[in-house]
Amino acid sequence: MSAAQEASALSGRHAESVRPWLDLVDNLRAQGVHEDLAIPQIAVMGDQSSGKSSVLEALSGVAFPRGTGLTTRCPIHLLMKTSPPGTAWQATASVVRQSGAMSSLQPRTVHKPELLTELLVQLTDKLTTGDAQGFSQDAISLTVTSPDVPDLTLIDLPGIVRTATSGQDGAVLRQVNGTINSFLEQERTIILAVLPANQDLATIEILERAQRVDPDGERTIGVVTKPDLVDPGAEGEVVDVLTNKRKPLKLGYVMVRNRSQAEANMRPDEARRMEKDFFAKHPVFRGLPSKLVSSTTLTQRLMDLLVTRIKSVLPVMKFELQEMQGEVNRELRQLGREAPTAPMQRMNALMKLIGEYASLLRKAVRGDYRDDLLAAEPRLRLRTLLDGAFRNLSSRVQSTQPDFESPDFNVTLEFELRGLKGRELPGLINSYFFYSFMVTKIEDWRAPVDTLKNEVFDLILAVSTSIFTLLCPQYPEIGKLVSMVVQGWAERHMVAVERRIDEAFKQEADPFVSNDDLGIEIIRVRGERFDKAIERAMKLASTDAGDGTIKDMDKLEARILDKLGFWYMANHGVSSASLIEDMLTVLMAYWALSSKRLTENTCMSFEAHVLQRLSEDIESELLTAVQTQPEDVVKELFNEPKHMVERRTLLKTKKARFDSAMDSITRLAPDLVAISKRNKPSRKAQPPPEVPASPASPSARAGTALVSGQPVASAGGSQASTGAGDPRAQDLQEQPQTTIPHDGKDDAVAVFSFSGKNGDSNGYIYWLGTEGKTKKYSNPHEQRRIRLTSSGMEVGAESAVLDRKRAEVVVGAGPDVWLCLDFGRSRLMSP
């Protein structure tokens, strides 16, 4: 078999199992997903003149620029695709801007390898503005299609630059090393470290850099080049590295013998045959296992590594992609709808917007916070905020209460009563003093009421404007109109409230009761004061006993009656002390009654004259305001800030990119479960299947004990409709369930997915509770319990479950296992 036939056969064996996965990653990169999400890739790295270009030539058959110094002056994405035997060789080159912007350089297609080499040089010169020592962070994308190339995608990076050469800008060194480091640090990048065999392999810098970012060597593979330049006798050191005895890597090493500069014009099949003969005849290297040498071996290893890498990280990529989708959709919702363009559309949109706003305002006033906007923003819950302000009024009014129990108050009260003594007979209270006292104290309530008035005004204005701002942040001009209307309305209605409050103060200034409330309050006050008198009498009787103990109950009774009788006669006779006691009792009783009545009347005034009319009046005034505006003014109301328009455009582009990427993943692996990186099984434990699959039984339940104190999940698969996926992806669903030892960290106990027959893993997970009924998930908006019948969920219980999108499903057992149901995206929520 010829070298070309061997390469073609190799590509043919991998066409079905390799190409779909590589196409997926290539599509994600073409869609621009790599700007937001790290994707699996192979990056070719090494020192300058280490043989990187020769490795690419051996894999692709394309002659890359060679020489000393900085020959690769920009990243090169090399996409190789195997075509059917007999088809013509073809390559397309295009420029990919780092910023994501469209390039003015149009893609060009050539049909000969030597023409592609020339085109590559031309594009590099344009990107570096003709500077032979320059560097560009924009990339060149090469797509080579031929029967003689493998299905493989590589990224060629510039060689490591240690010092700036003569005439070279120092910034180039920083740019090159920055680009290399950015690829090194991407955890999904396979590092293809190119190592010249004629140097000390263990000390080459690319291995040192790779070890810093990949200390376990899980994504680094070494490629040893230039074996024909190894000095006689030094082959043993090369063999030690290749066999992982020295500087070991988990992915190991492969040695290749590529074309030299003198052999640059050799055909790819001749180069492979020459390489095969070299290793077969070399006195030392001919003893190496075939899996360690040749470009053909390297090609197969790279294809297998890349596909394995793609499969292993795809569940996490899907999770991250879903998270980004959710974030973009959330931000787009916050930005709101785009402005309508036609006059009738603008007016209709304005009417609808005012209706939505008034509905939210009405719910905020009533305390109905089920709407997502009100539920998410406590500062919009007007009823709750106003209730707090009303309670504060009561507290502030109570804080003005005189200290009726203090001796100083009794002295003042006695002095005032003596000063106002008239012709009233002994034992009768002077009512004029009572009226004058209450008139004075009622005015102390003015300040708390004024404070409440300002608080209500500020809350109505703040909540009313904030609701619209959050409902429609993209239309600040409409927001200004809303704020102006609300402020004008509130100012007018506050005047009416002030009049009503003034009337309440006037009424309280003229003490009056029409029922038994005052009498009941007086009895209550007298009862409290009598209880205190008894307590004091008990203490005095105990003190007179000497040692504090009276053993004779008759003596105790006599002493208590003596002390209590003295208090009663002093405070309930016809003396001045009794008049003070009676006046104090009436003042305390009426103050409590009057302060409560004024507080209630004040709050009811705000309720009747402001809150009950707020939403309807604002809606009416807004409709009147906009309907009387000319068309050009209405158009200006829909003017959006430039930064919001630009942000929405960017988000819509991202959304389209993410949606397209998700569609690509779903087409290839329709039953792939999205797994959070936090719960991804540790690679140090038993390796998980590339994409885990479901248990055999459709009714299998799953769960896990609490991890780090948090309920993870448990599930029962429910039937769901399935789409016809790519048959080449079915190997994803045939992996056995794998249990991973738990190390006390965040790793899951085990992971599996629902197969196409047992559930739609692209949907929702609904939490129920723990298996031992020790805990139940609580929905803050629904207090009912969820009951499961033998045939499924109880009818009507669907609204009581709270969904949790993209929840990982893990396996475990025990009374504290959390149970959930997987309903799937395509399955309606029904019993």
PyMOL commands that set and color helices and strands:
alter all, ss='L'
color gray80, all
select helices_A, chain A and resi 3-30+33-35+52-60+113-127+170-185+201-203+205-213+227-229+235-242+261-263+268-281+285-287+290-292+295-335+343-366+372-376+378-380+382-398+407-419+431-471+476-509+517-544+553-571+576-627+631-637+642-668+677-679+727-734+798-800
alter helices_A, ss='H'
color red, helices_A
select strands_A, chain A and resi 41-46+76-82+90-96+108-110+139-146+152-156+189-196+220-225+253-255+701-702+715-717+738-739+750-751+764-770+788-789+792-793+803-805+818-822
alter strands_A, ss='S'
color yellow, strands_A
deselect
rebuild
show_as cartoon
